[in-house]
Amino acid sequence: MVRSVRVCEVADGIYEASAVVVDDVRARAVAVRLEHSKQVWRIVELVIG
């Protein structure tokens, strides 16, 4: 289950997002950096803790 999500525009066409994901046992943090280029969104960084 996703508990919370936050999104921040770092620069034009670049976003960073974080989320807290919870299952029956633990909570995990997820962070992602997205960049928009040539009409395509690309994940350039993904961290799952």
C-alpha positions in Angstrom: 0.0 0.0 0.0 1.3 3.5 -0.9 1.1 5.7 2.2 2.4 9.0 0.9 3.9 10.5 -2.3 5.8 13.8 -2.8 6.9 15.3 -6.1 9.2 18.2 -6.7 10.1 19.9 -10.0 13.9 20.3 -9.8 14.3 22.0 -13.2 12.3 22.3 -16.4 11.4 18.7 -17.4 13.1 17.1 -14.4 11.2 15.8 -11.4 12.1 14.0 -8.3 9.5 11.9 -6.4 9.5 9.9 -3.2 7.0 7.5 -1.7 6.5 5.4 1.4 5.3 1.9 0.6 4.0 -0.4 3.4 3.4 -4.1 3.4 2.3 -6.4 6.2 5.8 -6.4 7.7 7.7 -3.2 7.0 7.7 0.2 5.4 10.1 1.1 2.5 11.1 4.4 1.0 11.2 4.8 -2.8 12.9 7.6 -4.6 12.9 8.3 -8.3 14.3 11.0 -10.6 12.5 11.5 -14.0 13.7 13.5 -17.0 11.6 14.4 -20.0 13.4 14.3 -23.3 12.2 13.9 -26.9 8.5 13.3 -25.8 9.6 10.4 -23.5 9.9 10.2 -19.7 13.0 8.4 -18.5 13.8 7.1 -15.0 17.4 8.1 -14.5 17.7 7.2 -10.8 15.7 4.7 -8.7 16.4 4.0 -5.1 14.4 1.5 -3.0 15.3 1.4 0.7 
